[in-house]
Amino acid sequence: MKKKYSFVTCERARNLSIVKTLARFGHFPNRTTEKEAWFLSPLRSETQASFKVSLILNKWHDHGVGKGGNGLDLIVALNKCSVKQVLELLNDKGDLFSFQQPILNKENSPKIEVYEVKPIQHQALIQYLDSRKISIKTANLYCNEIWYGFKGRNYFAMGLRNHLNGWELRNKFFKNSSSPKAYTYLKTHSDRLIILEGMFDLLSMAILFPNELINIDVIVLNSLSFLKPVSYLFKNYNEVDRYLDNDTAGIKYSKELIQDYKNLRDKSCLFEGYKDLNEQLI
């Protein structure tokens, strides 16, 4: 009987609406036609939408990585977990509720209201960090456990504060940010600057190359869209080391910037063969 129930759950998961699933995780189409919708890839950073969803077949395809599939495949890819874990998530309503993505796609949507900031201690977040090979000690050096409200409901996540006092929010099942959205700037008044894409690049570097972060200024972009806006700061440093992802967007931005700033050095060779520092760590 249990085997039959599991099979039925698999079938239901495969037939989940791709568009509604993406919306639940905070991703909305850049453009839509009668037959398809195009998104910025939820699986990687990019500036031009190359993630296609067929509204007729209810299938997705990420042209940047050449992968695609059904609703179940999408949740596996988004969460970087197994089919078994996805089925457990879909069957565990309490857990799904705790981690569900607040949908923030309109200017007039209610805002996330942070009401508690404390050291990371929730077991679900510790397990998530463990799955990404990040120690709780390292995580607590840079991040906090954030409890916040949205539309009358409470949520929790791991948070990295940005330079405008907004938060980048992450847990096992979603990534989001509170307003204002901005980059994170860790200043030690050094003559050297490190550029990282996201929270887990920072945490992974702290484990893989801990000496690199000693007495060094660091900018965590939190979005590649902040790379050009922060570039005016590069002139203040003798050396700027870029640890951008080894993907289409990261390579494109690296090539553009290196033409304008002679003090930039591309450090992506340190995780050659991997998408980013966390993938190498794992």
N, C-alpha and C positions, 0 to 999 in steps of 0.2 A: 504493500500500500504506500509506504514511504517513497519508494522508487518512482511510483506513478505520479505522486504529488510533485516530486522534484522535476520530473519531465514536463509536466503541465506548466510549472513555474518557468522553466526554460523557454517554452513556447511563448508564453505571455511576454517574457522579457524580450525575446527576439522581435516581437510585434509592437513594442512600445513606440509611440510616435517620436521620431527623431527630433523634430522641431520642438515639441513640448519638453522632451528630455533635455535638450540644449538650453531651453528657457529656464528650466528648473535649476540648472547649474550656472545661470547668469549670462548665457550667450544668445545673442539675437542677430537676425540676418541683416547684412549690409544692403542686400537687394533681393527682391523676390519677383519671380515671374509666375505664369500659370502652372508651369511644370516643375520648377525647381527654386531653391533658396540658396543663397551664397553667404557664408559666414567667414569672419576671420577665424583661422583655425584655433579651436580650444585646446589643441594638443601641443602647440608650439607658438612662438612669437612670429608675427608677420604683419606687414603693413597693407597688403592687398589681399582681399578675400579669395582664397583658393580652396575653401572647404565647401563642397557641394552636397546638397541634400535633394534627392529626387522626391518630389511630393506625390508622385504617382506610385513609385515602387517602395517608398518609405525606406530608402537606403542612403547611406552617406559615403562620400569618398573625399579623402584629403589628398589633393593633387601634389602637395608639397612633399609628402612622404610615400605616396603611392599606396595608401592603405584605405580600407573602407569596410562596410559591413552593415549589420542590422542594429537594432536598439541595444541588445545585450552586448554586442561587440563594442558599441560606443561607450557604455558605462564602464566596461573593463578597461578601455583605453584611457578614459578620463580619470579613473581612480587608480590606475596602475595596479590592479588587483586581479585575483582569479575569478572565474565564473562562479565558483562556490561562494566566495565572499560577496559577490553581487547578489546572489540569490538569498543569502543570509540577510543582506541589507534590505532587500525588497520585502522580505517576510517579517523583518523586525521593525514594526511601525514606530516604536519609541526611538530607536536608534536613528532611523531615517528622519524623524521629526527633529531630533537634536541637531542634525547636521545639514538639514535641507537648506538650499541656497535661497536667500532673500532675493527677489527679482527686482533689480534696479535699472530699468531701461528708459525711464521718462524723467524729464527735468523736474517735474512737479511731484515725483514719487516721494513718499516719506523717507526720511534719512535714518541711517543707522545711528543709534544713540548709545555710546559707550558708557557704562555705569560702574564697571569694576576693572581695575588693572592690578594684576598680582603675578608673582612668580608662577611658572608653569608647574602644575601639580595634578591636573586632571588625568586620570589613567588613560582615557581615550587619546589624549594628545601625546602622552608619553609613548603609547603604542605606535602612534603615527610616526613620531620621531624615530623610534626604533626601526620601523620599516624603511625609513630613509637613511638609516645608519648614522643618525645624529644623536649624540649623548645629551641627556637632560642638562648636564652641567654646561655644555657648550651653548645649548639653546638659550639657557637663562642668562648668558652673558649679553645677548643681543635682543632677545624677544621676551614677551610677557604672555600670560594667559589673559585673554580679553573676554569679558562678558558684556553683551550688548543687547539692546532691545530693537525690535523692528516690527511695526504693526501690532504692538501689544504682546508679542511673543519674545521669549528670551533664547539667546544662542551663545555659544562659546567657540573660541578659536585661538590659535596662536597668532600673536600680532607683532609686527615690526613697525615702530614709529617712524614716520617720515619727517622731513624738516619743517613741515607746516603743522605738525602735531596731529595729522591724520594717521590711520593705521592700515597696513597691509594685513589682511586676515586669511589664515590658512588652517584647514584641518583635512582630514582624510578625504572628505567628499566634496569640498568646494574651495575656491579661492575668490576673494572679494576685497574691497577696501572701503573704509569710511572716508567721508569728506573732511578736509580737502585731499584729493589725490595728488601725490607728489613723490619726488625721489627722497631717499634717505641719505643724509650727509653726516658721516662720522669724521670729525675734524680733530687732528692732533697737532696742527700747524707744522706739518711735514712739507718737504719739498718734493715729495713723491705721492702720486695719487693712483689708487686702484679703482677701476670701473667694473662693476658686477651687474648682471641683469636682474637677479631676484634674491629673495630671502634665503632660499636653499643654496644658492651659489655662495652666499656669505657664510652660512653655517658649514657648508662642505669645505670651503677654503680653510676655515678655522681648524678643521680636523686634518685635512690633507697637507696644508702648508701653513701651520700656525705661526711660524716666524715671519711670514710675509705680512701679517697684520699688525706686527709690533711697531708702534710709533709711526704708522702710515695713515694718511687720509684715505677714506673709502667713500665712494658713492655707489649706492645700490639703486639702480634706475627705477625698479618696480614696474617699469614699462619702457620698451624701446623708444616710445614717442618722446621720452625726456632726454634722449641722448644728445640731440642737437641743441636743445635749450641749455644744457649744462656745459656745453663745449666752450663757452666763454671763460669758464674757470680754468681751462687747461693751460692758459698762458701763465698762470700763477705757479706752475710746477716745472721742475727740471725734467721730470719723467712721469708719463701717464701710461699705466699698464692696463690693457683691455682684456677682460676675460669674458667676451661675448660668446654666446652659444655657437656651436658648430652646425648651424643650420642656414638656410637661404638668407633669412633676415639678418642674422648676426654677421655673416660674411659680407653681405652687401653694405651694411653700415660701417664695418671695419675698413673696407676699401675706400669708401667715400671720405672718411675722416682722416685717414693716413695721408691723403693728398694735401690736406689743409694744415695739419699739425705734425711737425717733424719730431716732436718729443713723445709721440705715441708709439707704444710697442704692443704688438699683438701677442698675447700669451695663450691663445687657444691651443697652441701646440702642446701645452702641458697636459691637455686632456684629449689629445688626438685620438680619433676612433670612437669618441663618445660625444653625445649631444651637448652635455654640460658637465660641470664639476660634480654635481650630485650623482649623475649617471655613472661617472667614473668611480665615485666612492662606493656606490652600491655594488 
